[in-house]
Structure formats: C-alpha cells, structure tokens
C-alpha cells in the first residue's frame, strides 16, 4: 500500500540536502571573510575593474605561438604548428 508521503511528483521535488549553498557576497566587510579586496588579490589586471583578459593571454610573457620555432621547408600544415588558419 503506497503512502501519500512517498509518492514523487513535480510538486514534491527538492534538491538533495547539502547540494545547494548560499551565494558568496563579496566585498561586504572584513567579518564576512571576503571583504576588502573581495577575493581578487591586491594588484594586477585581475584586481582592476573591467577585467576582461583574453583566454590565451599569458601575462606579458612571450606567447607560445611566438616562442615556438618555425620549421624549415615549404609552407605545409606542419611548418608553423600554432599559426595555421585551418
């Protein structure tokens, strides 16, 4: 005999206990644990407002496609491994 409390329906769905956590409110005072710099560190591009770094940006280091040596020979696909368009 099925109980009314054990039936599962759209009205009785809820997330598993402990799977949902409240969102972190950053920059709301030192007592919150995420105050002052709000988890961004002290200086640098990541700490500035409007921070939109490209995914392949290497922090001013010489980029990998410029560090790699170019191979000799005719311009084949393997000649310049990082600079090919196809």
N, C-alpha and C positions, 0 to 999 in steps of 0.2 A: 504494500500500500504506500503510495507516494505522498510524502508530506508537502504541504504548501510552501514550506520554508526551503525545501531542497530543489524546487523547480528553478531552472535557469532560463531567463528571458532577457530581452533588451532592457527591461526596467530594473533588473537586479544585478547587472554587470557593474563591477567596480575593480579598480586596479589592485594588484597584489599588494599586501601590506609591506611597506618599506620601499616600494618601487618608485614612488613619487616623492620628490623633495622640494621644499620651498626654494624659490629662486634667490640668488645672492644679490643683495642690494649693496652695490659697491659705492665707495665714496661717501658714506653716511656716518662718519665719525670713527675715532680710534677704537672705541669699545666694540664695534661690530666685527673687528678683525680684518676688514677690507677697507679701512679708511685711508686718509692722506693720499697716497699715490694710487689707490684703488686697484692694486694688483698689476700695475703697468711698469713697475721698476722706477728708477729715478730719472735717468736721462736717455736720450737717443730717439730715433724715429718712432719707435713703438710707444713712447710716452707722450708724444705730441698729439694734439687734436687733428683730426682729418687724416689719420694714418691710413694710407692705402698703399702698402708695398706690393709690388708685383710678386707673384708666386715664385719666379725664378731669380729674384734679387738676392745677391749674396753679400750684402752689407758693405759694398765698396771694394770687396775683393775682386780680383780679375775673374770675370765669368768663365765658366767651364768651357764654353764653346770657343773662347779666345785662348785658353790655356792649352787646349788640345793641339798637337802638331798636325799640320796638313800633310797628307801623303803625296808622294810624287806620282806622276803619271797623268794620263788623260782624265778629264773630269767625269769620273764614274761615280756611282752612288757611294762606294766605299771610300772615295777620296777625301771627302770632308764629312765626317760622320755626324756632326751636330749642326751643320749649316745647310742641310738639304731641305728642299721645299716639299718633296713628296715622300 
